[in-house]
């Protein structure tokens, strides 16, 4: 329920009946989404290659939290709103501290955060079977139609389908490239093994691994998920983080993924 998720928000909306009306150009706030976006920013500051020592990274995170919530405190209309933002800042700070406590030293090396990718779907045109140029596969060149390089033939003209996305983090461990993703989960019964393993079944993670591998021109066969279980009383209820590193994809998985995506686009 709303009360279990956040008693103060319940008090504001259900007891005081305070509903902030969005101003022109604004949309209604989604606290869960805001905190999820902010968490990505904090992880970027913490894991970004070349971002300095652990102490400097922690300082950068603390400063970002201070600036982020100070803007919301200043903009708040009611005192209860300000107290709510202060509570959120404390919570996000405690959440980050708990993360660093759980993973003080990662076993992998971070090579990129917020890694964008764009790549053509498949290695060859499904119409003329002409192999796509490496620049198309890596997203260095984007063209809407297949322009075959076969001599004495007209351009094929078939549409080229693309995958576009952004992976949260890309790492290497023992020479293996892995893609990581951050997920949030509300504090219910915890995170079961089925939930952990379920993240690797859907197409979303395959898209990340396939796209990043082609953008970097390095095979990606492994992925992991960092799950944040949103606990309001972190100190009492234990560390809220879980990690699954059992997502494995190979050439057959990627071939089936391409065929399925092409079938959906027909």
N, C-alpha and C positions, 0 to 999 in steps of 0.2 A: 504494500500500500504506500501511498504518498507519505504517510506519517512515519512508517518504518524506514523509508528511504531518506527522508530529511524532515525531522520534527519542526525545524524552524520554517521551512518552506510551507509545510502544512499549516502552521500558525498564521503565516502571512496571507495565504490564499484562502484558507477555509474558515479561519476564526475572524481575522480582521477584514477579510474579503478584499484584500489589496491585489489588484490586477493591473500591472503597469501596462498602459496603453502604448503600443509601438508608435513612435513618431514617424513622420513622412520618410519613406525610404527604408525604414527598419522592418524587421520581421520579429515575430514573437520569439522570446528566448527559449532555448533548449539547454538546460544546465548540463545534462549528461553529454550532449554534443560539445558544448564549450569546453568542458573538462577534458574530453577526449582529444580535441584539437590542441589544447594547451599541453597535454601529456606528450603529444608528438613533438612539440617545440622543446619541452624539457629534455626529452630523450635525444633530440638532435644536438642540444647544447652539451649534454653529457657524453655523447658518443662521437661527435663529429671529429674526424681525423685532424690532428694538428691544433686542437682546441686548448692545449696547455695541460698543466698538471691536474690531478684529481681535485686539488684544493681550488684551482682557478675555475675548473668546470663547475664545482659546487657553488662558488661565488656567482658565476654567470647564471646558474639556475635560480639562486636566491634573488638576484637582482631582477630577473625576468618576472618572477612571482610578485615581487614588490611593485613593479611598474604595472603589470597586468591588472592587479586588484586595486591598486591606487586609483586607476582610471575609473573603475566601476564604483568605488567608494565615493569619489568626487561626484559622479553622475547620479548617485542614488538620491531619491526624493525623500524617503522616510528613514528614520533612525533604524528601524528594524531591517531595512534593506542593507544599510551599511554594516550592521552586525552580521548579517547573513554573508556578505562578501568577505568580511574579516574571518569568519568561520571557514569559508571555502579556502581562503589563502592558507590558513593553518592546516587544513586537511590535506591540501595538495602538497604542502611542504613535508608533512608527515609521511605522505605516500611516497614521495621521492626518497626520503631518508630510509624508509623500509625497503625500497628497491635496492639502494646502494648497500644496505645491510645484507640483503639476500645475495646480491651479485657484486661484491666489492671488486673482484678481478675476474673478468671474462676470460674464458679459455681460447677465445678467438680474437682475431685482429679485424677491426672495423676498417673497411676500405671506402665506404660511402654511406651517407644517410640521405633519406628522402631522394632516392635514386629514380629519376624520370626515365621512361623508355617509350619508344615508338618503333614498331617493327611490322613489316609485312607478314601476313599470315601464310606460313608455309615457305618452302624453299624454291618452289617453281610455280609457274602460272598453271592453274588447273585447266586452262583452255588450250594453250599451245605447248605446254610442258617445258617451255624455255626457263632455265634456272634464273632466279632473281639475282641481281647483282648484290655483292656484299654490302654496298652502301645502302641498299633498300632494307636488307635484313638488320643492319645496325641502326637504321633510322637516320643516317647521315643525309640521305636523299629521300624525299617523299614525292611521289608522282601518282596521279589518279588512275592512269591507264598503263597497261602492259605494252612496253615498246620493245618488241623483240629485236635481238641483235643478229638473228639468223640472216645470212646473205640471200639476196634475191627474193625476199618475202616482204609483204606489207606488214606494218605493225599490227600486232594481235588486237589491241584495243580493249581487251577485257579489263574490267575494273579490278583494282588491287585493294584487297581488304587489309586493314591495319589494326593492330592492338596498341592501345595507348594506356599508360598507367604510371603509378609511382609506388615503389617499394619503400617500406619504412627504413630498412637497414640492410646493407650487404656486407658480409664478413667472409674471411677466409680462416679455415682451421685445418692444420696439417695439409695445406695445399688445396683443400676443397673449398669451393665457393658456395656459400649458403645465403639464402634470403630469409630475413626475419620480419615478422609482422607483430604489431601490438594490438591486442584485443582487450576490451573491458567487459566485465561481467558483474551483475549485481550480486550482492551478498545473499545468496539463498542457501542451498545445501552444499555449496562448494563446487569444486571442479572435478568431475568424474573422469576416469580414463577414457570413456567413450566420447566425452566432450572434447578432451585434448586431441584424441585421434581423429575426431570428426572434422577438424579444421583442414586436414590434408585431403579430404575426400572431394570437396567441391572444386569448381573450376577457378575460383578466385586465386587460390595459391598457385595453381598451375600457370595461370596467366602471369603472375609475378615472376615465377621462376623461369618460365619460357621467355618472357620479355627481357628480363635482366640479362639472362645468358646471351641473348642475341645482341643486346646493346653493348655488352662488354666483350663480345666475341670470346667468351669463356664458358665452358659447359657448367650448368648449375644443376646439381642432382639432389641437393639437400635443402631443407628449409626448417625453420623453427618458429614457434609462436610464443611470445611473452604475454601471458594473461594477467591482467590486473583485476583482482576481485575487490570491488568497492566496499570496503569496511569502514564504517564511521569511527569505530573504536579499535584502531589498529593495534595499539599496545596490549589491549586485553584479549583480542581475538586472534592474535598470531599474524605472521607475515602473509600478506594477501597475494603473493606472486606465485605463479606456476609457469613452468616452461616445458614445452614439448619439442623435442628434436627428432621426431620419428617420421617427418615428412620426407619421403624419398620419391623422386621421379626419374624416369629413364627415357631413352629414345622411343620406346613403344608407347609410353604415356603421352609424350608430346605429339607423336603421330596421330594417336586417337583423339587428342585434344584439337588438333588442326582439322581433322576430318569432321568432328562434331561441330566445331564453330562454323566451318564452311557449309555444313548441312543446314544450320540455323539461319544462315544468311541467304539461302536460296529462295 
